[in-house]
Amino acid sequence: MTEFKRIAPETAQQMRAAGAVVVDIRDPHSYANGHISGSTHLDNHSLPDFIAAADLDQPLIVTCYHGHSSQSAAAYLVNQGFSDVYSLDGGFELWHATFPQDVARGGESA
């Protein structure tokens, strides 16, 4: 894959169940108030370590608030060598509305 793809929450849920990594690029306060269960919070400070430790071929789903910022982040991650990157359409807000049972609170990672 040379570009990221946009996916719906239902597709992301299936990919997540199959082992895709979910990263959340929202601010720490928003992440702590609610995020996709099992997701990892990424910011400018944690990004280099995340990239260094990541399996670049494992599917990666990027989420933000509404699905706009995640597209830029997904494009950046493709440029960093990730081969299978997706942006979650509708972001966390649509995920929360679609899968409220799969939302965790607190911490820097679930």
MOPAC internal coordinates of N, CA, C and O (Angstrom, degrees):
PM7 1SCF
backbone

  N    0.0000 0     0.00 0     0.00 0    0    0    0
  C    1.4524 1     0.00 0     0.00 0    1    0    0
  C    1.5295 1   107.57 1     0.00 0    2    1    0
  O    1.2310 1   120.31 1   -51.57 1    3    2    1
  N    1.3220 1   117.01 1   128.43 1    3    2    1
  C    1.4551 1   120.18 1   178.35 1    5    3    2
  C    1.5129 1   111.89 1  -102.04 1    6    5    3
  O    1.2310 1   120.63 1   168.26 1    7    6    5
  N    1.3071 1   116.39 1   -11.74 1    7    6    5
  C    1.4526 1   121.97 1   176.84 1    9    7    6
  C    1.5248 1   108.06 1  -133.94 1   10    9    7
  O    1.2310 1   121.47 1   -16.21 1   11   10    9
  N    1.3251 1   114.79 1   163.79 1   11   10    9
  C    1.4620 1   118.82 1   174.66 1   13   11   10
  C    1.5198 1   108.95 1   -82.66 1   14   13   11
  O    1.2310 1   120.79 1   -15.82 1   15   14   13
  N    1.3281 1   116.10 1   164.18 1   15   14   13
  C    1.4574 1   122.29 1   175.53 1   17   15   14
  C    1.5194 1   108.82 1  -119.94 1   18   17   15
  O    1.2310 1   120.80 1   -29.73 1   19   18   17
  N    1.3101 1   116.08 1   150.27 1   19   18   17
  C    1.4663 1   121.11 1   174.69 1   21   19   18
  C    1.5188 1   107.96 1   -93.65 1   22   21   19
  O    1.2310 1   121.12 1   -44.27 1   23   22   21
  N    1.3459 1   115.47 1   135.73 1   23   22   21
  C    1.4604 1   119.38 1  -178.04 1   25   23   22
  C    1.5289 1   110.68 1  -133.44 1   26   25   23
  O    1.2310 1   121.42 1   -26.42 1   27   26   25
  N    1.3150 1   114.89 1   153.58 1   27   26   25
  C    1.4590 1   122.39 1   177.86 1   29   27   26
  C    1.5262 1   109.41 1   -80.79 1   30   29   27
  O    1.2310 1   120.00 1   -20.96 1   31   30   29
  N    1.3366 1   117.61 1   159.04 1   31   30   29
  C    1.4629 1   120.46 1   178.46 1   33   31   30
  C    1.5258 1   113.64 1   -54.41 1   34   33   31
  O    1.2310 1   120.04 1   142.52 1   35   34   33
  N    1.3181 1   117.53 1   -37.48 1   35   34   33
  C    1.4628 1   120.12 1  -179.08 1   37   35   34
  C    1.5331 1   111.46 1   -62.64 1   38   37   35
  O    1.2310 1   120.71 1   138.69 1   39   38   37
  N    1.3257 1   116.24 1   -41.31 1   39   38   37
  C    1.4611 1   120.98 1   177.56 1   41   39   38
  C    1.5291 1   109.97 1   -67.62 1   42   41   39
  O    1.2310 1   121.03 1   138.06 1   43   42   41
  N    1.3335 1   115.63 1   -41.94 1   43   42   41
  C    1.4671 1   119.81 1   178.47 1   45   43   42
  C    1.5211 1   110.91 1   -61.23 1   46   45   43
  O    1.2310 1   120.37 1   141.40 1   47   46   45
  N    1.3220 1   116.90 1   -38.60 1   47   46   45
  C    1.4700 1   120.66 1   179.62 1   49   47   46
  C    1.5336 1   110.21 1   -63.19 1   50   49   47
  O    1.2310 1   120.48 1   137.77 1   51   50   49
  N    1.3237 1   116.68 1   -42.23 1   51   50   49
  C    1.4635 1   120.41 1   178.58 1   53   51   50
  C    1.5274 1   110.83 1   -64.54 1   54   53   51
  O    1.2310 1   120.71 1   136.93 1   55   54   53
  N    1.3310 1   116.24 1   -43.07 1   55   54   53
  C    1.4621 1   120.64 1   179.92 1   57   55   54
  C    1.5258 1   110.89 1   -66.62 1   58   57   55
  O    1.2310 1   120.86 1   140.84 1   59   58   57
  N    1.3104 1   115.95 1   -39.16 1   59   58   57
  C    1.4672 1   121.69 1   178.60 1   61   59   58
  C    1.5301 1   109.66 1   -61.46 1   62   61   59
  O    1.2310 1   120.54 1   137.24 1   63   62   61
  N    1.3140 1   116.57 1   -42.76 1   63   62   61
  C    1.4611 1   121.35 1   179.09 1   65   63   62
  C    1.5287 1   111.01 1   -64.60 1   66   65   63
  O    1.2310 1   120.49 1   153.68 1   67   66   65
  N    1.3381 1   116.66 1   -26.32 1   67   66   65
  C    1.4635 1   121.62 1  -179.72 1   69   67   66
  C    1.5299 1   112.07 1   -92.05 1   70   69   67
  O    1.2310 1   120.22 1  -174.98 1   71   70   69
  N    1.3362 1   117.19 1     5.02 1   71   70   69
  C    1.4548 1   119.60 1   173.85 1   73   71   70
  C    1.5134 1   117.03 1   108.61 1   74   73   71
  O    1.2310 1   119.56 1  -173.86 1   75   74   73
  N    1.3237 1   118.44 1     6.14 1   75   74   73
  C    1.4651 1   119.72 1   177.39 1   77   75   74
  C    1.5263 1   110.00 1   -64.47 1   78   77   75
  O    1.2310 1   120.85 1   -32.97 1   79   78   77
  N    1.3136 1   115.98 1   147.03 1   79   78   77
  C    1.4542 1   122.73 1   176.66 1   81   79   78
  C    1.5234 1   108.52 1   -88.09 1   82   81   79
  O    1.2310 1   120.23 1   -44.93 1   83   82   81
  N    1.3334 1   117.16 1   135.07 1   83   82   81
  C    1.4591 1   121.66 1   177.41 1   85   83   82
  C    1.5220 1   108.22 1  -112.50 1   86   85   83
  O    1.2310 1   120.85 1   -52.48 1   87   86   85
  N    1.3371 1   115.99 1   127.52 1   87   86   85
  C    1.4603 1   121.12 1   175.83 1   89   87   86
  C    1.5228 1   109.20 1  -119.80 1   90   89   87
  O    1.2310 1   121.24 1   -38.36 1   91   90   89
  N    1.3158 1   115.23 1   141.64 1   91   90   89
  C    1.4619 1   123.56 1  -176.60 1   93   91   90
  C    1.5186 1   107.66 1  -116.07 1   94   93   91
  O    1.2310 1   120.25 1   -57.35 1   95   94   93
  N    1.3363 1   117.13 1   122.65 1   95   94   93
  C    1.4625 1   121.08 1  -175.87 1   97   95   94
  C    1.5311 1   112.97 1  -103.62 1   98   97   95
  O    1.2310 1   120.18 1  -168.96 1   99   98   97
  N    1.3211 1   117.27 1    11.04 1   99   98   97
  C    1.4707 1   119.27 1   178.21 1  101   99   98
  C    1.5278 1   110.14 1   -71.07 1  102  101   99
  O    1.2310 1   120.48 1    -7.90 1  103  102  101
  N    1.3102 1   116.69 1   172.10 1  103  102  101
  C    1.4612 1   120.50 1   179.74 1  105  103  102
  C    1.5324 1   110.02 1   -66.74 1  106  105  103
  O    1.2310 1   120.35 1   -23.17 1  107  106  105
  N    1.3490 1   116.94 1   156.83 1  107  106  105
  C    1.4739 1   120.47 1  -175.77 1  109  107  106
  C    1.5315 1   113.87 1   -57.74 1  110  109  107
  O    1.2310 1   119.79 1   142.98 1  111  110  109
  N    1.3230 1   118.01 1   -37.02 1  111  110  109
  C    1.4652 1   121.16 1  -179.07 1  113  111  110
  C    1.5326 1   110.33 1   -64.87 1  114  113  111
  O    1.2310 1   120.42 1   134.18 1  115  114  113
  N    1.3234 1   116.81 1   -45.82 1  115  114  113
  C    1.4677 1   120.33 1   178.69 1  117  115  114
  C    1.5204 1   111.13 1   -63.68 1  118  117  115
  O    1.2310 1   120.68 1   138.71 1  119  118  117
  N    1.3273 1   116.31 1   -41.29 1  119  118  117
  C    1.4661 1   120.37 1   177.99 1  121  119  118
  C    1.5243 1   110.55 1   -60.47 1  122  121  119
  O    1.2310 1   120.60 1   134.55 1  123  122  121
  N    1.3277 1   116.45 1   -45.45 1  123  122  121
  C    1.4710 1   120.59 1  -179.36 1  125  123  122
  C    1.5270 1   111.77 1   -63.80 1  126  125  123
  O    1.2310 1   120.28 1   148.62 1  127  126  125
  N    1.3281 1   117.08 1   -31.38 1  127  126  125
  C    1.4677 1   120.99 1  -179.72 1  129  127  126
  C    1.5221 1   112.94 1   -76.75 1  130  129  127
  O    1.2310 1   119.99 1   164.06 1  131  130  129
  N    1.3057 1   117.62 1   -15.94 1  131  130  129
  C    1.4575 1   121.25 1   177.29 1  133  131  130
  C    1.5080 1   111.39 1   165.07 1  134  133  131
  O    1.2310 1   120.61 1   -47.61 1  135  134  133
  N    1.3420 1   116.44 1   132.39 1  135  134  133
  C    1.4592 1   121.73 1   179.07 1  137  135  134
  C    1.5278 1   109.02 1  -153.09 1  138  137  135
  O    1.2310 1   121.27 1   -14.27 1  139  138  137
  N    1.3163 1   115.18 1   165.73 1  139  138  137
  C    1.4569 1   120.37 1   177.80 1  141  139  138
  C    1.5231 1   108.40 1   -62.81 1  142  141  139
  O    1.2310 1   120.62 1   -51.90 1  143  142  141
  N    1.3064 1   116.42 1   128.10 1  143  142  141
  C    1.4723 1   121.07 1  -179.96 1  145  143  142
  C    1.5173 1   110.02 1   -52.54 1  146  145  143
  O    1.2310 1   121.10 1   -49.34 1  147  146  145
  N    1.3323 1   115.49 1   130.66 1  147  146  145
  C    1.4513 1   120.75 1   178.33 1  149  147  146
  C    1.5146 1   115.06 1    85.00 1  150  149  147
  O    1.2310 1   120.05 1   177.93 1  151  150  149
  N    1.3237 1   117.52 1    -2.07 1  151  150  149
  C    1.4665 1   119.30 1  -179.51 1  153  151  150
  C    1.5257 1   110.78 1   -77.32 1  154  153  151
  O    1.2310 1   121.47 1   -18.47 1  155  154  153
  N    1.3179 1   114.79 1   161.53 1  155  154  153
  C    1.4503 1   122.93 1   177.64 1  157  155  154
  C    1.5162 1   108.91 1  -112.25 1  158  157  155
  O    1.2310 1   120.48 1   -46.32 1  159  158  157
  N    1.3171 1   116.68 1   133.68 1  159  158  157
  C    1.4612 1   120.11 1   176.60 1  161  159  158
  C    1.5228 1   108.88 1   -80.60 1  162  161  159
  O    1.2310 1   120.67 1   -50.66 1  163  162  161
  N    1.3317 1   116.33 1   129.34 1  163  162  161
  C    1.4570 1   121.64 1   177.38 1  165  163  162
  C    1.5175 1   109.71 1  -119.39 1  166  165  163
  O    1.2310 1   121.14 1   -44.55 1  167  166  165
  N    1.3220 1   115.42 1   135.45 1  167  166  165
  C    1.4612 1   120.63 1   171.46 1  169  167  166
  C    1.5220 1   107.40 1  -140.74 1  170  169  167
  O    1.2310 1   120.04 1     4.36 1  171  170  169
  N    1.3180 1   117.53 1  -175.64 1  171  170  169
  C    1.4669 1   120.67 1  -177.15 1  173  171  170
  C    1.5221 1   112.55 1   -61.01 1  174  173  171
  O    1.2310 1   120.11 1   153.25 1  175  174  173
  N    1.3288 1   117.40 1   -26.75 1  175  174  173
  C    1.4591 1   120.78 1  -179.08 1  177  175  174
  C    1.5251 1   112.28 1   -80.05 1  178  177  175
  O    1.2310 1   120.19 1   140.88 1  179  178  177
  N    1.3364 1   117.25 1   -39.12 1  179  178  177
  C    1.4626 1   120.36 1  -176.33 1  181  179  178
  C    1.5306 1   113.28 1   -89.12 1  182  181  179
  O    1.2310 1   120.11 1   165.51 1  183  182  181
  N    1.3177 1   117.40 1   -14.49 1  183  182  181
  C    1.4659 1   121.47 1  -175.10 1  185  183  182
  C    1.5312 1   113.81 1   -59.45 1  186  185  183
  O    1.2310 1   118.43 1   131.59 1  187  186  185
  N    1.3359 1   120.59 1   -48.41 1  187  186  185
  C    1.4715 1   118.77 1  -178.82 1  189  187  186
  C    1.5302 1   113.29 1   -58.83 1  190  189  187
  O    1.2310 1   120.17 1   137.57 1  191  190  189
  N    1.3280 1   117.27 1   -42.43 1  191  190  189
  C    1.4657 1   120.31 1   179.01 1  193  191  190
  C    1.5249 1   110.67 1   -66.54 1  194  193  191
  O    1.2310 1   120.52 1   141.15 1  195  194  193
  N    1.3262 1   116.61 1   -38.85 1  195  194  193
  C    1.4662 1   120.70 1   178.70 1  197  195  194
  C    1.5244 1   109.82 1   -61.02 1  198  197  195
  O    1.2310 1   120.55 1   131.71 1  199  198  197
  N    1.3237 1   116.55 1   -48.29 1  199  198  197
  C    1.4656 1   120.73 1  -178.82 1  201  199  198
  C    1.5250 1   110.16 1   -62.23 1  202  201  199
  O    1.2310 1   120.27 1   136.12 1  203  202  201
  N    1.3270 1   117.08 1   -43.88 1  203  202  201
  C    1.4683 1   121.23 1  -177.72 1  205  203  202
  C    1.5278 1   111.99 1   -62.33 1  206  205  203
  O    1.2310 1   120.06 1   145.99 1  207  206  205
  N    1.3298 1   117.50 1   -34.01 1  207  206  205
  C    1.4619 1   121.38 1  -175.94 1  209  207  206
  C    1.5248 1   113.51 1   -93.66 1  210  209  207
  O    1.2310 1   119.73 1   169.52 1  211  210  209
  N    1.3166 1   118.12 1   -10.48 1  211  210  209
  C    1.4696 1   121.83 1  -170.31 1  213  211  210
  C    1.5247 1   112.73 1   -79.02 1  214  213  211
  O    1.2310 1   121.71 1   -27.93 1  215  214  213
  N    1.3269 1   114.34 1   152.07 1  215  214  213
  C    1.4547 1   122.51 1   167.93 1  217  215  214
  C    1.5225 1   105.25 1   -84.58 1  218  217  215
  O    1.2310 1   120.14 1   -71.77 1  219  218  217
  N    1.3168 1   117.34 1   108.23 1  219  218  217
  C    1.4666 1   121.56 1  -173.64 1  221  219  218
  C    1.5249 1   113.38 1   -66.00 1  222  221  219
  O    1.2310 1   120.27 1   165.54 1  223  222  221
  N    1.3295 1   117.08 1   -14.46 1  223  222  221
  C    1.4651 1   120.54 1  -179.96 1  225  223  222
  C    1.5223 1   113.33 1   -98.45 1  226  225  223
  O    1.2310 1   119.92 1   172.43 1  227  226  225
  N    1.3247 1   117.75 1    -7.57 1  227  226  225
  C    1.4606 1   120.52 1   179.09 1  229  227  226
  C    1.5316 1   108.75 1   -76.36 1  230  229  227
  O    1.2310 1   119.76 1   -42.27 1  231  230  229
  N    1.3325 1   118.06 1   137.73 1  231  230  229
  C    1.4595 1   119.84 1   178.42 1  233  231  230
  C    1.5280 1   111.15 1   -56.28 1  234  233  231
  O    1.2310 1   121.06 1   -43.09 1  235  234  233
  N    1.3315 1   115.59 1   136.91 1  235  234  233
  C    1.4598 1   122.87 1  -176.25 1  237  235  234
  C    1.5265 1   108.91 1  -128.63 1  238  237  235
  O    1.2310 1   120.71 1   -56.78 1  239  238  237
  N    1.3351 1   116.25 1   123.22 1  239  238  237
  C    1.4617 1   122.11 1   179.17 1  241  239  238
  C    1.5217 1   108.06 1  -109.30 1  242  241  239
  O    1.2310 1   120.50 1   -54.22 1  243  242  241
  N    1.3325 1   116.64 1   125.78 1  243  242  241
  C    1.4623 1   122.41 1  -178.87 1  245  243  242
  C    1.5222 1   108.40 1  -106.36 1  246  245  243
  O    1.2310 1   120.77 1   -48.70 1  247  246  245
  N    1.3360 1   116.13 1   131.30 1  247  246  245
  C    1.4590 1   120.39 1   177.75 1  249  247  246
  C    1.5200 1   110.42 1  -128.35 1  250  249  247
  O    1.2310 1   121.69 1   -28.65 1  251  250  249
  N    1.3381 1   114.36 1   151.35 1  251  250  249
  C    1.4624 1   122.11 1   176.25 1  253  251  250
  C    1.5309 1   106.60 1  -136.52 1  254  253  251
  O    1.2310 1   119.91 1    32.34 1  255  254  253
  N    1.3115 1   117.77 1  -147.66 1  255  254  253
  C    1.4629 1   120.83 1  -179.41 1  257  255  254
  C    1.5300 1   112.16 1   -73.48 1  258  257  255
  O    1.2310 1   120.89 1   123.37 1  259  258  257
  N    1.3491 1   115.91 1   -56.63 1  259  258  257
  C    1.4607 1   120.40 1  -172.66 1  261  259  258
  C    1.5265 1   113.84 1  -127.08 1  262  261  259
  O    1.2310 1   119.67 1  -175.42 1  263  262  261
  N    1.3333 1   118.24 1     4.58 1  263  262  261
  C    1.4541 1   120.73 1   177.18 1  265  263  262
  C    1.5115 1   114.93 1    97.70 1  266  265  263
  O    1.2310 1   119.40 1  -168.68 1  267  266  265
  N    1.3219 1   118.75 1    11.32 1  267  266  265
  C    1.4605 1   120.95 1  -179.86 1  269  267  266
  C    1.5293 1   111.08 1   -98.35 1  270  269  267
  O    1.2310 1   119.89 1   123.94 1  271  270  269
  N    1.3215 1   117.81 1   -56.06 1  271  270  269
  C    1.4686 1   121.66 1  -179.82 1  273  271  270
  C    1.5211 1   111.66 1   -62.41 1  274  273  271
  O    1.2310 1   120.53 1   149.26 1  275  274  273
  N    1.3169 1   116.59 1   -30.74 1  275  274  273
  C    1.4682 1   119.55 1  -179.03 1  277  275  274
  C    1.5207 1   111.49 1   -64.58 1  278  277  275
  O    1.2310 1   119.85 1   154.84 1  279  278  277
  N    1.3197 1   117.89 1   -25.16 1  279  278  277
  C    1.4596 1   119.70 1   178.63 1  281  279  278
  C    1.5247 1   110.85 1   -68.01 1  282  281  279
  O    1.2310 1   120.28 1   137.71 1  283  282  281
  N    1.3289 1   117.06 1   -42.29 1  283  282  281
  C    1.4691 1   120.46 1   176.83 1  285  283  282
  C    1.5170 1   110.69 1   -65.26 1  286  285  283
  O    1.2310 1   120.75 1   137.71 1  287  286  285
  N    1.3336 1   116.16 1   -42.29 1  287  286  285
  C    1.4637 1   120.43 1   179.48 1  289  287  286
  C    1.5241 1   110.68 1   -64.83 1  290  289  287
  O    1.2310 1   120.21 1   139.72 1  291  290  289
  N    1.3194 1   117.20 1   -40.28 1  291  290  289
  C    1.4669 1   120.88 1   178.82 1  293  291  290
  C    1.5263 1   110.50 1   -63.23 1  294  293  291
  O    1.2310 1   120.34 1   137.23 1  295  294  293
  N    1.3291 1   116.95 1   -42.77 1  295  294  293
  C    1.4615 1   120.56 1   178.07 1  297  295  294
  C    1.5291 1   110.26 1   -62.05 1  298  297  295
  O    1.2310 1   120.19 1   139.52 1  299  298  297
  N    1.3275 1   117.24 1   -40.48 1  299  298  297
  C    1.4633 1   121.75 1   177.54 1  301  299  298
  C    1.5273 1   110.83 1   -61.22 1  302  301  299
  O    1.2310 1   120.59 1   135.44 1  303  302  301
  N    1.3314 1   116.48 1   -44.56 1  303  302  301
  C    1.4676 1   120.49 1  -178.48 1  305  303  302
  C    1.5294 1   111.72 1   -66.25 1  306  305  303
  O    1.2310 1   120.13 1   145.41 1  307  306  305
  N    1.3248 1   117.35 1   -34.59 1  307  306  305
  C    1.4634 1   120.24 1   174.05 1  309  307  306
  C    1.5309 1   108.72 1   -61.50 1  310  309  307
  O    1.2310 1   120.67 1   136.51 1  311  310  309
  N    1.3349 1   116.33 1   -43.49 1  311  310  309
  C    1.4678 1   120.31 1   179.43 1  313  311  310
  C    1.5268 1   112.41 1   -66.66 1  314  313  311
  O    1.2310 1   119.85 1   160.46 1  315  314  313
  N    1.3287 1   117.90 1   -19.54 1  315  314  313
  C    1.4591 1   122.08 1   177.84 1  317  315  314
  C    1.5299 1   112.24 1   -87.97 1  318  317  315
  O    1.2310 1   120.55 1   179.98 1  319  318  317
  N    1.3305 1   116.55 1    -0.02 1  319  318  317
  C    1.4574 1   119.94 1   174.58 1  321  319  318
  C    1.5186 1   116.35 1   111.74 1  322  321  319
  O    1.2310 1   119.97 1   176.04 1  323  322  321
  N    1.3273 1   117.67 1    -3.96 1  323  322  321
  C    1.4692 1   119.42 1   176.58 1  325  323  322
  C    1.5252 1   108.43 1   -69.35 1  326  325  323
  O    1.2310 1   120.66 1   -43.11 1  327  326  325
  N    1.3260 1   116.35 1   136.89 1  327  326  325
  C    1.4633 1   119.66 1  -173.18 1  329  327  326
  C    1.5246 1   114.47 1  -101.37 1  330  329  327
  O    1.2310 1   119.83 1   167.42 1  331  330  329
  N    1.3291 1   117.93 1   -12.58 1  331  330  329
  C    1.4642 1   120.93 1  -172.42 1  333  331  330
  C    1.5297 1   108.89 1  -140.76 1  334  333  331
  O    1.2310 1   120.70 1  -101.09 1  335  334  333
  N    1.3441 1   116.28 1    78.91 1  335  334  333
  C    1.4659 1   122.12 1  -170.73 1  337  335  334
  C    1.5278 1   110.35 1  -116.11 1  338  337  335
  O    1.2310 1   121.48 1   -40.37 1  339  338  337
  N    1.3530 1   114.77 1   139.63 1  339  338  337
  C    1.4514 1   121.89 1  -178.06 1  341  339  338
  C    1.5236 1   110.35 1  -133.05 1  342  341  339
  O    1.2310 1   120.89 1   -34.70 1  343  342  341
  N    1.3182 1   115.90 1   145.30 1  343  342  341
  C    1.4605 1   122.31 1   173.54 1  345  343  342
  C    1.5232 1   107.66 1  -107.59 1  346  345  343
  O    1.2310 1   120.80 1   -49.83 1  347  346  345
  N    1.3317 1   116.07 1   130.17 1  347  346  345
  C    1.4624 1   120.84 1  -178.08 1  349  347  346
  C    1.5239 1   110.55 1   -79.07 1  350  349  347
  O    1.2310 1   120.53 1   -68.58 1  351  350  349
  N    1.3242 1   116.58 1   111.42 1  351  350  349
  C    1.4673 1   120.79 1   176.27 1  353  351  350
  C    1.5199 1   110.10 1   -61.58 1  354  353  351
  O    1.2310 1   120.71 1   -44.85 1  355  354  353
  N    1.3121 1   116.25 1   135.15 1  355  354  353
  C    1.4575 1   121.06 1   179.35 1  357  355  354
  C    1.5170 1   113.06 1    83.09 1  358  357  355
  O    1.2310 1   120.50 1   170.23 1  359  358  357
  N    1.3360 1   116.65 1    -9.77 1  359  358  357
  C    1.4522 1   121.77 1   176.40 1  361  359  358
  C    1.5239 1   114.09 1    57.93 1  362  361  359
  O    1.2310 1   121.75 1    19.79 1  363  362  361
  N    1.3356 1   114.26 1  -160.21 1  363  362  361
  C    1.4569 1   119.78 1  -178.79 1  365  363  362
  C    1.5250 1   111.93 1   -62.19 1  366  365  363
  O    1.2310 1   120.23 1   145.57 1  367  366  365
  N    1.3326 1   117.17 1   -34.43 1  367  366  365
  C    1.4669 1   119.78 1  -178.23 1  369  367  366
  C    1.5298 1   111.53 1   -59.36 1  370  369  367
  O    1.2310 1   120.20 1   134.79 1  371  370  369
  N    1.3335 1   117.22 1   -45.21 1  371  370  369
  C    1.4655 1   120.11 1   178.97 1  373  371  370
  C    1.5252 1   110.40 1   -71.61 1  374  373  371
  O    1.2310 1   120.32 1   142.39 1  375  374  373
  N    1.3382 1   116.99 1   -37.61 1  375  374  373
  C    1.4752 1   119.88 1   176.39 1  377  375  374
  C    1.5289 1   109.60 1   -57.98 1  378  377  375
  O    1.2310 1   120.63 1   130.87 1  379  378  377
  N    1.3240 1   116.40 1   -49.13 1  379  378  377
  C    1.4699 1   121.48 1  -177.56 1  381  379  378
  C    1.5221 1   110.86 1   -59.42 1  382  381  379
  O    1.2310 1   120.36 1   140.66 1  383  382  381
  N    1.3222 1   116.91 1   -39.34 1  383  382  381
  C    1.4652 1   120.92 1   178.78 1  385  383  382
  C    1.5276 1   111.58 1   -70.52 1  386  385  383
  O    1.2310 1   120.42 1   147.59 1  387  386  385
  N    1.3274 1   116.80 1   -32.41 1  387  386  385
  C    1.4624 1   121.70 1  -176.10 1  389  387  386
  C    1.5292 1   112.46 1   -86.54 1  390  389  387
  O    1.2310 1   120.57 1   138.93 1  391  390  389
  N    1.3349 1   116.51 1   -41.07 1  391  390  389
  C    1.4681 1   121.98 1  -175.93 1  393  391  390
  C    1.5314 1   111.18 1  -129.44 1  394  393  391
  O    1.2310 1   119.58 1  -116.74 1  395  394  393
  N    1.3277 1   118.41 1    63.26 1  395  394  393
  C    1.4741 1   119.58 1  -177.63 1  397  395  394
  C    1.5305 1   112.71 1   -60.73 1  398  397  395
  O    1.2310 1   120.04 1   156.12 1  399  398  397
  N    1.3161 1   117.52 1   -23.88 1  399  398  397
  C    1.4630 1   120.68 1   179.15 1  401  399  398
  C    1.5292 1   111.93 1   -72.97 1  402  401  399
  O    1.2310 1   119.85 1   165.02 1  403  402  401
  N    1.3256 1   117.89 1   -14.98 1  403  402  401
  C    1.4641 1   121.87 1  -178.72 1  405  403  402
  C    1.5186 1   110.97 1  -109.33 1  406  405  403
  O    1.2310 1   120.81 1  -138.23 1  407  406  405
  N    1.3254 1   116.06 1    41.77 1  407  406  405
  C    1.4611 1   122.05 1   176.97 1  409  407  406
  C    1.5290 1   107.40 1  -119.90 1  410  409  407
  O    1.2310 1   121.10 1   -48.79 1  411  410  409
  N    1.3213 1   115.49 1   131.21 1  411  410  409
  C    1.4674 1   122.16 1   177.64 1  413  411  410
  C    1.5279 1   108.36 1  -113.05 1  414  413  411
  O    1.2310 1   120.90 1   -18.92 1  415  414  413
  N    1.3382 1   115.88 1   161.08 1  415  414  413
  C    1.4524 1   121.19 1   178.62 1  417  415  414
  C    1.5205 1   110.08 1  -129.09 1  418  417  415
  O    1.2310 1   121.63 1   -27.02 1  419  418  417
  N    1.3355 1   114.48 1   152.98 1  419  418  417
  C    1.4568 1   121.21 1   175.05 1  421  419  418
  C    1.5081 1   113.13 1    88.05 1  422  421  419
  O    1.2310 1   121.89 1   -12.38 1  423  422  421
  N    1.3277 1   113.98 1   167.62 1  423  422  421
  C    1.4610 1   121.92 1   171.59 1  425  423  422
  C    1.4924 1   116.51 1    65.40 1  426  425  423
  O    1.2310 1   121.69 1    -5.35 1  427  426  425
  N    1.3164 1   114.37 1   174.65 1  427  426  425
  C    1.4467 1   121.75 1   175.97 1  429  427  426
  C    1.5340 1   112.24 1   -91.96 1  430  429  427
  O    1.2310 1   120.51 1   164.06 1  431  430  429
  N    1.3233 1   116.62 1   -15.94 1  431  430  429
  C    1.4615 1   120.77 1   173.47 1  433  431  430
  C    1.5259 1   107.92 1  -155.71 1  434  433  431
  O    1.2310 1   121.46 1   -27.38 1  435  434  433
  N    1.2996 1   114.82 1   152.62 1  435  434  433
  C    1.4734 1   118.63 1  -175.46 1  437  435  434
  C    1.5008 1   111.55 1   -87.67 1  438  437  435
  O    1.2310 1   120.10 1   180.00 1  439  438  437

